[in-house]
């Protein structure tokens, strides 16, 4: 498939149309049905999209439930919440998670570093306490996406207009045949890729500073074709929990919880991280590894296939999908892969193979220098 095809140089892709994006999310991604309750979370900066989502869900004879966050609200919570509140959550929150039929989370930050000064231990306690909420979310239809904001654009090193066009292209909203057709095409390509991978026993990732082996036998590969993440573009599975051996250097920076983390290097022995360091954000990395026992094990390995995402922007939702990259996540596995690792952590970190890397399955080259063989 022509996943790397570009528009002519004199034709700029459109900025995201909130109506078109809302229809894609409510229809293709969530498949909203008559009478369902759809929980939608974002910030006030995503108002154009939220209003269109309300329209799209109502037109599908379903109930939109909007939960809209104010700028500074999350940081204010961690600054003022009493200690016991970090280890619990309101009963109504769990009831809502159980009752709704689908959930949509929309990243639309007013400050991408809002939580940078918060004690990582407070963040970890809240993550552990909210595990039942995550488990209920995983049982339902769910999707995550992003609405471009000035803060997100600045973090990506773009003007807002450039960032809007970037997001539109990543979500295939610029495709002449329509976004749904493009996602269907990518889904078929990924299905073929899974056919090549599903009988494999060992994956090997090689790149400067990286030589990591993972056992994926009898694990299920998942075709992520835009129905859970928008944008998407990856196939992933959960490696055997004791199989990771070797080292990996993550060459694309990460910003979990608004903390800049760069130059992460991990060494694994029999599935467990035995050495870890980061050039930037090392304190945060060490705290995350101490969250629980599962935080030191691999929960996911994924292969990025979205060549509409041409560069990292500091948002994991996008960066892990870049065509020509792989990501190896610490922490929680997705049950549908057969993975069994449990953790309050799920941290996708990305290794770029486009500058001289190789991915092999049982010795057969799958991807070299960022291109599928």
TIDRENLUM-288945 format. One record per residue (C-alpha): residue number from 0; chain; z, x, y. Coordinates in Angstrom, 1 decimal, padded with zeros to 4 digits. Each point is the difference from the previous one (the first is absolute). Layout:
! TIDRENLUM-288945
+-----+-----+--------+--------+--------+
: seq : mol :      Z :      X :      Y :
+-----+-----+--------+--------+--------+
: NUM :   A :      Z :      X :      Y :
...
+-----+-----+--------+--------+--------+
***
This chain:
! TIDRENLUM-288945
+-----+-----+--------+--------+--------+
: seq : mol :      Z :      X :      Y :
+-----+-----+--------+--------+--------+
:   0 :   A :  000.0 :  000.0 :  000.0 :
:   1 :   A : -000.6 :  001.1 :  003.6 :
:   2 :   A :  003.7 :  000.2 :  001.0 :
:   3 :   A : -000.8 :  002.8 :  002.5 :
:   4 :   A : -002.8 : -001.8 :  001.8 :
:   5 :   A :  000.4 :  000.0 :  003.8 :
:   6 :   A : -001.3 : -002.1 :  002.7 :
:   7 :   A : -002.8 :  001.5 :  002.2 :
:   8 :   A :  001.4 :  002.4 :  002.6 :
:   9 :   A : -001.0 : -002.3 :  002.8 :
:  10 :   A :  001.7 : -003.0 : -001.4 :
:  11 :   A :  003.8 : -000.3 :  000.4 :
:  12 :   A :  002.0 : -002.1 : -002.5 :
:  13 :   A :  001.7 : -003.0 :  001.6 :
:  14 :   A :  003.7 : -000.1 :  000.8 :
:  15 :   A :  002.1 : -002.2 : -002.3 :
:  16 :   A : -000.8 : -003.7 :  000.5 :
:  17 :   A :  003.4 : -001.6 : -000.6 :
:  18 :   A : -001.6 : -003.2 : -001.4 :
:  19 :   A : -002.1 :  001.9 : -002.5 :
:  20 :   A :  002.9 :  002.1 : -001.0 :
:  21 :   A :  002.2 : -003.0 : -000.4 :
:  22 :   A : -002.5 : -001.7 : -002.2 :
:  23 :   A : -000.4 :  003.1 : -002.2 :
:  24 :   A :  003.8 :  000.3 : -000.4 :
:  25 :   A :  000.6 : -003.7 : -000.7 :
:  26 :   A : -003.0 : -000.4 : -002.2 :
:  27 :   A : -001.0 :  003.1 : -001.8 :
:  28 :   A :  003.4 :  001.9 :  000.0 :
:  29 :   A :  002.5 : -002.8 : -000.5 :
:  30 :   A : -002.2 : -002.8 : -001.4 :
:  31 :   A :  002.2 : -002.6 :  001.8 :
:  32 :   A :  000.1 : -003.3 : -001.8 :
:  33 :   A :  000.9 : -003.6 :  000.9 :
:  34 :   A :  003.7 : -000.6 :  000.7 :
:  35 :   A :  001.0 :  003.7 : -000.3 :
:  36 :   A :  002.5 :  001.6 :  002.4 :
:  37 :   A : -001.2 :  003.3 :  001.4 :
:  38 :   A :  002.5 :  002.4 :  001.6 :
:  39 :   A : -001.6 :  002.2 :  002.7 :
:  40 :   A :  001.9 :  002.8 :  001.6 :
:  41 :   A : -001.0 :  002.2 :  003.0 :
:  42 :   A :  000.9 :  000.7 :  003.6 :
:  43 :   A : -000.9 : -001.7 :  003.2 :
:  44 :   A : -002.8 :  002.6 :  000.6 :
:  45 :   A : -002.0 : -001.7 : -002.8 :
:  46 :   A :  000.0 : -003.4 :  001.8 :
:  47 :   A : -003.8 : -000.4 :  000.0 :
:  48 :   A : -000.1 :  000.5 : -003.8 :
:  49 :   A :  003.1 : -002.1 : -000.7 :
:  50 :   A : -001.4 : -003.0 :  001.9 :
:  51 :   A : -003.3 :  000.2 : -002.0 :
:  52 :   A :  002.0 :  000.4 : -003.2 :
:  53 :   A :  001.9 : -003.2 :  000.8 :
:  54 :   A : -003.4 : -001.7 :  000.5 :
:  55 :   A : -001.4 :  001.4 : -003.2 :
:  56 :   A :  003.0 : -000.9 : -002.2 :
:  57 :   A :  000.2 : -003.5 :  001.4 :
:  58 :   A : -003.7 : -000.6 : -000.6 :
:  59 :   A :  000.6 :  000.8 : -003.6 :
:  60 :   A :  002.6 : -002.8 : -000.1 :
:  61 :   A :  002.9 :  002.5 : -000.3 :
:  62 :   A :  003.1 :  000.8 :  002.0 :
:  63 :   A :  000.1 :  003.1 :  002.2 :
:  64 :   A :  003.5 :  001.4 :  000.5 :
:  65 :   A :  000.0 :  002.6 :  002.8 :
:  66 :   A :  002.7 :  002.6 :  000.3 :
:  67 :   A : -000.7 :  001.9 :  003.2 :
:  68 :   A :  002.0 :  003.1 :  001.0 :
:  69 :   A :  000.8 :  001.0 :  003.6 :
:  70 :   A : -000.7 :  003.6 :  001.2 :
:  71 :   A :  003.1 :  002.1 : -000.8 :
:  72 :   A :  001.5 : -002.6 : -002.4 :
:  73 :   A :  000.1 :  002.1 : -003.1 :
:  74 :   A :  001.4 :  003.1 :  001.7 :
:  75 :   A :  002.6 : -002.3 :  001.6 :
:  76 :   A :  001.0 : -001.2 : -003.4 :
:  77 :   A :  000.7 :  003.5 : -001.3 :
:  78 :   A :  001.9 :  000.9 :  003.1 :
:  79 :   A :  002.3 : -003.0 :  000.1 :
:  80 :   A :  000.3 : -001.2 : -003.6 :
:  81 :   A :  003.5 :  000.5 : -001.4 :
:  82 :   A :  000.2 :  002.2 : -003.1 :
:  83 :   A :  000.4 : -002.9 : -002.5 :
:  84 :   A : -003.1 : -001.6 :  001.4 :
:  85 :   A : -002.1 :  002.9 : -001.3 :
:  86 :   A :  001.0 : -000.9 : -003.6 :
:  87 :   A : -000.8 : -003.7 :  000.2 :
:  88 :   A : -002.5 : -002.4 :  001.5 :
:  89 :   A :  000.1 : -003.7 :  001.1 :
:  90 :   A : -000.2 : -002.5 : -002.8 :
:  91 :   A : -002.7 : -001.9 :  001.9 :
:  92 :   A : -002.2 :  003.1 : -000.3 :
:  93 :   A :  000.1 :  000.0 : -003.8 :
:  94 :   A : -000.5 : -003.8 : -000.1 :
:  95 :   A : -003.1 :  000.4 :  002.2 :
:  96 :   A : -001.4 :  002.7 : -002.3 :
:  97 :   A :  000.5 : -002.2 : -003.0 :
:  98 :   A : -001.4 : -003.2 :  001.5 :
:  99 :   A : -003.2 :  001.4 :  001.6 :
: 100 :   A : -003.2 :  000.3 : -002.0 :
: 101 :   A : -001.5 :  002.9 :  001.9 :
: 102 :   A :  001.0 :  002.7 :  002.5 :
: 103 :   A : -002.0 :  001.9 :  002.6 :
: 104 :   A :  001.4 :  003.0 :  001.9 :
: 105 :   A : -001.9 :  001.2 :  003.1 :
: 106 :   A :  000.8 :  003.4 :  001.5 :
: 107 :   A : -000.2 : -000.3 :  003.8 :
: 108 :   A :  002.4 :  002.5 :  001.4 :
: 109 :   A :  001.0 :  000.4 :  003.7 :
: 110 :   A :  001.5 :  003.4 : -000.9 :
: 111 :   A : -001.0 :  001.8 : -003.2 :
: 112 :   A :  003.1 :  002.3 :  000.3 :
: 113 :   A :  002.5 : -002.8 :  000.6 :
: 114 :   A :  002.1 :  001.0 : -002.9 :
: 115 :   A : -000.3 :  003.8 :  000.3 :
: 116 :   A :  003.5 :  000.4 :  001.3 :
: 117 :   A :  001.7 : -002.3 : -002.5 :
: 118 :   A :  002.1 :  001.7 : -002.7 :
: 119 :   A : -002.1 :  000.1 : -003.2 :
: 120 :   A :  003.1 : -001.0 : -002.0 :
: 121 :   A :  000.2 : -003.3 :  001.8 :
: 122 :   A : -003.7 : -000.7 : -000.7 :
: 123 :   A :  000.5 :  000.9 : -003.7 :
: 124 :   A :  003.0 : -002.3 : -000.3 :
: 125 :   A : -002.0 : -002.9 :  001.4 :
: 126 :   A : -002.9 :  000.7 : -002.3 :
: 127 :   A :  002.3 :  000.0 : -003.1 :
: 128 :   A :  001.7 : -003.2 :  001.1 :
: 129 :   A : -003.4 : -001.8 :  000.5 :
: 130 :   A : -001.3 :  000.8 : -003.5 :
: 131 :   A :  000.3 : -003.7 : -001.1 :
: 132 :   A : -002.2 : -001.0 :  003.0 :
: 133 :   A : -002.6 :  002.5 : -001.1 :
: 134 :   A :  000.1 : -001.2 : -003.6 :
: 135 :   A : -000.6 : -003.6 :  001.1 :
: 136 :   A : -002.8 :  001.1 :  002.3 :
: 137 :   A : -001.7 :  001.8 : -002.9 :
: 138 :   A :  000.0 : -003.1 : -002.1 :
: 139 :   A : -002.0 : -002.0 :  002.6 :
: 140 :   A : -003.4 :  000.5 :  001.6 :
: 141 :   A :  000.4 :  002.6 :  002.8 :
: 142 :   A : -002.0 :  002.1 :  002.4 :
: 143 :   A :  000.6 :  002.6 :  002.7 :
: 144 :   A : -002.2 :  000.8 :  002.9 :
: 145 :   A : -000.1 :  001.4 :  003.5 :
: 146 :   A : -000.9 : -001.3 :  003.5 :
: 147 :   A : -000.9 :  002.7 :  002.5 :
: 148 :   A :  002.4 :  000.6 :  002.8 :
: 149 :   A :  000.2 :  002.6 :  002.8 :
: 150 :   A :  002.8 :  001.8 : -001.8 :
: 151 :   A : -002.0 :  000.2 : -003.2 :
: 152 :   A : -003.0 :  001.2 :  001.9 :
: 153 :   A :  002.0 :  002.8 :  001.7 :
: 154 :   A :  001.5 :  001.1 : -003.3 :
: 155 :   A : -003.5 :  000.2 : -001.5 :
: 156 :   A : -001.3 :  002.0 :  003.0 :
: 157 :   A : -002.4 : -002.7 :  001.1 :
: 158 :   A : -000.6 : -002.3 :  002.9 :
: 159 :   A :  000.9 : -003.6 : -000.8 :
: 160 :   A : -003.7 : -001.0 : -000.1 :
: 161 :   A : -000.8 :  002.9 : -002.4 :
: 162 :   A :  002.9 : -001.0 : -002.2 :
: 163 :   A : -001.0 : -003.6 :  000.0 :
: 164 :   A : -003.5 :  001.0 : -001.2 :
: 165 :   A :  001.5 :  002.3 : -002.6 :
: 166 :   A :  002.2 : -002.8 : -001.4 :
: 167 :   A : -003.0 : -002.4 : -000.1 :
: 168 :   A : -002.1 :  002.6 : -001.9 :
: 169 :   A :  002.8 :  000.7 : -002.5 :
: 170 :   A :  000.3 : -003.7 : -000.8 :
: 171 :   A : -003.7 : -000.4 : -000.3 :
: 172 :   A : -000.1 : -002.6 :  002.8 :
: 173 :   A : -003.0 :  001.9 :  001.4 :
: 174 :   A : -002.2 : -000.5 : -003.1 :
: 175 :   A : -003.2 : -002.0 :  000.6 :
: 176 :   A :  000.4 : -001.9 : -003.3 :
: 177 :   A :  003.6 : -000.9 :  000.8 :
: 178 :   A :  003.3 :  001.5 : -001.0 :
: 179 :   A :  000.5 : -002.0 : -003.2 :
: 180 :   A : -003.3 :  001.1 : -001.4 :
: 181 :   A :  000.9 :  003.7 :  000.9 :
: 182 :   A :  003.4 : -000.3 : -001.7 :
: 183 :   A : -001.7 : -001.5 : -003.1 :
: 184 :   A : -002.4 :  002.9 : -000.1 :
: 185 :   A :  002.9 :  002.5 :  000.2 :
: 186 :   A :  001.9 : -001.9 : -002.6 :
: 187 :   A : -002.9 :  000.4 : -002.5 :
: 188 :   A : -000.2 :  003.7 :  000.7 :
: 189 :   A :  003.7 :  000.4 : -000.6 :
: 190 :   A : -000.3 : -002.0 : -003.3 :
: 191 :   A : -002.6 :  002.6 : -001.2 :
: 192 :   A :  002.4 :  002.8 :  001.1 :
: 193 :   A :  002.8 : -001.6 : -002.0 :
: 194 :   A : -002.3 : -000.1 : -003.1 :
: 195 :   A : -000.2 :  003.8 :  000.3 :
: 196 :   A :  003.7 :  000.4 :  000.4 :
: 197 :   A :  001.6 : -002.6 : -002.3 :
: 198 :   A : -000.3 :  002.1 : -003.2 :
: 199 :   A :  001.2 :  003.2 :  001.6 :
: 200 :   A :  003.2 :  001.7 : -000.9 :
: 201 :   A :  000.5 :  002.7 :  002.6 :
: 202 :   A : -000.9 :  000.1 :  003.7 :
: 203 :   A : -000.1 :  003.4 :  001.7 :
: 204 :   A : -000.1 :  000.4 :  003.8 :
: 205 :   A : -001.1 :  003.4 :  001.3 :
: 206 :   A : -000.2 :  001.1 :  003.7 :
: 207 :   A :  001.4 :  002.8 :  002.1 :
: 208 :   A :  003.7 :  000.1 : -000.7 :
: 209 :   A : -000.4 : -002.8 : -002.7 :
: 210 :   A : -000.2 :  000.1 : -003.8 :
: 211 :   A :  001.6 : -003.2 : -001.4 :
: 212 :   A : -000.3 : -001.6 : -003.4 :
: 213 :   A :  000.9 : -003.6 : -000.7 :
: 214 :   A : -000.1 : -002.0 : -003.3 :
: 215 :   A : -001.6 : -003.4 :  000.5 :
: 216 :   A : -000.6 : -001.0 : -003.7 :
: 217 :   A :  000.6 : -003.7 : -000.8 :
: 218 :   A :  000.6 : -000.8 :  003.7 :
: 219 :   A : -002.1 : -002.6 :  001.8 :
: 220 :   A : -002.2 :  000.8 :  002.9 :
: 221 :   A : -000.1 : -002.6 :  002.8 :
: 222 :   A : -003.1 : -000.8 :  002.1 :
: 223 :   A :  001.3 : -000.3 :  003.6 :
: 224 :   A : -003.0 : -001.7 :  001.7 :
: 225 :   A :  001.6 : -001.4 :  003.1 :
: 226 :   A :  002.0 : -002.9 : -001.4 :
: 227 :   A :  003.4 :  001.7 :  000.5 :
: 228 :   A : -000.7 :  002.5 :  002.8 :
: 229 :   A : -002.5 : -000.5 :  002.8 :
: 230 :   A : -001.6 :  002.5 :  000.2 :
: 231 :   A :  000.1 :  001.1 : -003.6 :
: 232 :   A : -002.2 :  002.2 : -002.1 :
: 233 :   A :  001.9 :  001.7 : -002.9 :
: 234 :   A :  000.6 : -000.1 : -003.7 :
: 235 :   A :  003.5 :  000.9 : -001.1 :
: 236 :   A :  002.4 :  000.1 : -003.0 :
: 237 :   A :  003.6 :  001.0 : -000.8 :
: 238 :   A :  000.1 :  003.4 : -001.9 :
: 239 :   A :  002.5 :  000.5 : -002.8 :
: 240 :   A :  003.3 :  000.6 :  001.6 :
: 241 :   A :  000.7 :  003.4 : -001.6 :
: 242 :   A : -003.6 :  001.4 :  000.2 :
: 243 :   A : -000.4 :  001.5 :  003.5 :
: 244 :   A : -000.2 :  003.8 : -000.3 :
: 245 :   A : -001.2 :  002.5 :  002.6 :
: 246 :   A : -000.1 : -000.1 :  003.8 :
: 247 :   A : -001.7 : -001.9 :  002.7 :
: 248 :   A : -000.5 :  000.5 :  003.7 :
: 249 :   A : -000.5 : -003.1 :  002.1 :
: 250 :   A : -002.5 :  001.0 :  002.7 :
: 251 :   A :  000.0 : -003.3 :  002.0 :
: 252 :   A :  003.1 : -000.7 :  002.2 :
: 253 :   A :  002.1 : -003.0 : -000.7 :
: 254 :   A :  002.2 : -002.1 :  002.3 :
: 255 :   A :  002.4 : -002.1 : -002.1 :
: 256 :   A :  002.4 : -002.0 :  002.1 :
: 257 :   A : -001.5 :  001.7 :  003.1 :
: 258 :   A :  001.1 :  003.5 : -001.1 :
: 259 :   A : -002.7 :  002.7 :  000.2 :
: 260 :   A : -000.2 :  001.8 : -003.3 :
: 261 :   A : -002.6 :  002.8 : -000.5 :
: 262 :   A : -000.8 :  002.7 : -002.5 :
: 263 :   A :  001.9 : -001.4 : -002.9 :
: 264 :   A :  000.0 :  002.1 : -003.2 :
: 265 :   A :  001.6 : -001.3 : -003.2 :
: 266 :   A :  000.5 :  001.7 : -003.4 :
: 267 :   A :  000.4 : -002.1 : -003.1 :
: 268 :   A :  001.4 :  000.8 : -003.4 :
: 269 :   A : -000.1 : -002.6 : -002.7 :
: 270 :   A : -000.4 : -002.8 :  002.5 :
: 271 :   A :  002.8 :  001.0 :  002.5 :
: 272 :   A : -000.3 :  001.7 :  003.4 :
: 273 :   A :  001.8 :  003.4 : -000.4 :
: 274 :   A : -001.0 :  001.4 :  003.3 :
: 275 :   A : -001.1 : -001.7 :  003.3 :
: 276 :   A : -000.7 :  001.2 :  003.5 :
: 277 :   A : -001.7 : -001.3 :  003.1 :
: 278 :   A : -001.2 :  002.0 :  003.0 :
: 279 :   A :  000.9 : -002.9 :  002.3 :
: 280 :   A :  002.6 : -002.7 : -000.9 :
: 281 :   A :  001.7 :  001.9 : -002.8 :
: 282 :   A :  003.4 : -001.6 :  000.6 :
: 283 :   A : -001.6 : -003.5 : -000.5 :
: 284 :   A : -001.8 :  001.2 : -003.2 :
: 285 :   A :  003.3 :  001.3 : -001.5 :
: 286 :   A :  001.9 : -003.3 :  000.9 :
: 287 :   A : -002.7 : -002.1 : -001.6 :
: 288 :   A :  000.1 :  002.0 : -003.2 :
: 289 :   A :  003.8 : -000.7 : -000.2 :
: 290 :   A : -000.5 : -003.8 :  000.3 :
: 291 :   A :  000.3 : -000.7 : -003.7 :
: 292 :   A : -001.0 :  001.6 : -003.3 :
: 293 :   A : -003.5 : -001.5 :  000.1 :
: 294 :   A : -000.8 :  001.5 :  003.4 :
: 295 :   A : -000.6 :  003.4 : -001.6 :
: 296 :   A : -002.7 : -001.3 : -002.5 :
: 297 :   A : -003.6 : -001.1 :  000.4 :
: 298 :   A : -000.6 : -003.7 :  000.2 :
: 299 :   A : -003.7 : -000.1 :  000.7 :
: 300 :   A : -003.2 :  002.0 :  000.1 :
: 301 :   A : -002.9 : -001.4 :  001.9 :
: 302 :   A : -003.5 :  001.0 :  000.8 :
: 303 :   A : -001.4 : -000.9 :  003.4 :
: 304 :   A : -003.5 : -001.6 :  000.2 :
: 305 :   A : -000.4 : -001.4 :  003.5 :
: 306 :   A : -002.6 :  002.2 :  001.8 :
: 307 :   A :  000.2 : -002.4 :  003.0 :
: 308 :   A :  003.3 :  001.8 :  000.7 :
: 309 :   A : -001.2 :  003.3 :  001.3 :
: 310 :   A :  003.2 :  001.7 :  001.1 :
: 311 :   A :  003.8 : -000.4 : -000.2 :
: 312 :   A :  001.7 : -002.0 :  002.7 :
: 313 :   A :  003.6 :  000.5 : -000.9 :
: 314 :   A :  000.3 : -003.4 : -001.8 :
: 315 :   A :  000.4 :  000.2 : -003.8 :
: 316 :   A : -001.7 : -003.4 : -000.4 :
: 317 :   A : -003.2 :  001.6 :  001.2 :
: 318 :   A :  000.4 :  003.7 : -000.9 :
: 319 :   A :  000.6 : -000.5 : -003.7 :
: 320 :   A : -003.3 : -001.8 : -000.3 :
: 321 :   A : -002.2 :  002.7 :  001.5 :
: 322 :   A : -003.0 :  000.7 : -002.2 :
: 323 :   A :  000.4 :  003.5 : -001.5 :
: 324 :   A :  003.8 :  000.1 : -000.1 :
: 325 :   A :  002.7 : -000.6 : -002.7 :
: 326 :   A :  003.6 : -001.1 :  000.6 :
: 327 :   A :  002.9 :  000.6 : -002.2 :
: 328 :   A :  003.0 : -002.2 :  000.9 :
: 329 :   A :  003.6 :  000.6 : -000.5 :
: 330 :   A :  002.3 : -002.8 : -001.1 :
: 331 :   A : -000.7 : -003.6 : -001.2 :
: 332 :   A : -002.8 : -000.7 : -002.5 :
: 333 :   A : -002.1 : -003.2 :  000.1 :
: 334 :   A :  000.9 : -001.9 : -003.2 :
: 335 :   A : -003.6 : -001.1 : -000.6 :
: 336 :   A : -001.0 :  003.6 : -000.6 :
: 337 :   A :  002.6 :  000.4 : -002.8 :
: 338 :   A :  002.1 :  002.3 :  002.2 :
: 339 :   A :  003.7 : -000.2 : -000.6 :
: 340 :   A :  001.4 :  002.1 :  002.8 :
: 341 :   A :  002.5 : -001.9 :  002.2 :
: 342 :   A :  001.0 :  001.0 :  003.5 :
: 343 :   A :  000.6 : -001.4 :  003.5 :
: 344 :   A : -002.6 :  002.6 :  001.1 :
: 345 :   A : -003.8 : -000.3 : -000.2 :
: 346 :   A : -001.5 :  002.8 :  002.1 :
: 347 :   A : -003.7 :  000.6 : -000.3 :
: 348 :   A : -000.9 :  003.6 :  001.0 :
: 349 :   A : -003.6 :  001.1 :  000.1 :
: 350 :   A : -001.9 :  003.1 : -001.1 :
: 351 :   A : -003.5 :  000.4 :  001.5 :
: 352 :   A : -002.6 :  001.3 : -002.5 :
: 353 :   A : -002.8 :  000.1 :  002.5 :
: 354 :   A :  000.6 :  003.6 :  001.0 :
: 355 :   A : -000.3 :  001.6 : -003.5 :
: 356 :   A :  001.9 : -002.2 : -002.5 :
: 357 :   A : -000.7 : -001.4 : -003.5 :
: 358 :   A :  001.3 : -002.9 : -002.0 :
: 359 :   A : -000.6 :  000.0 : -003.8 :
: 360 :   A :  000.8 : -002.3 : -002.8 :
: 361 :   A :  000.4 :  001.7 : -003.4 :
: 362 :   A : -002.1 :  002.9 :  001.5 :
: 363 :   A : -002.8 : -002.2 :  001.2 :
: 364 :   A : -000.6 :  000.2 :  003.8 :
: 365 :   A :  000.5 : -003.3 :  001.7 :
: 366 :   A :  000.0 :  001.2 :  003.6 :
: 367 :   A : -000.9 :  003.3 :  001.6 :
: 368 :   A :  000.2 :  001.0 :  003.6 :
: 369 :   A :  000.7 : -003.7 :  000.8 :
: 370 :   A : -003.0 : -001.4 : -001.7 :
: 371 :   A : -000.2 : -002.0 : -003.2 :
: 372 :   A : -002.0 :  001.8 : -002.7 :
+-----+-----+--------+--------+--------+
***
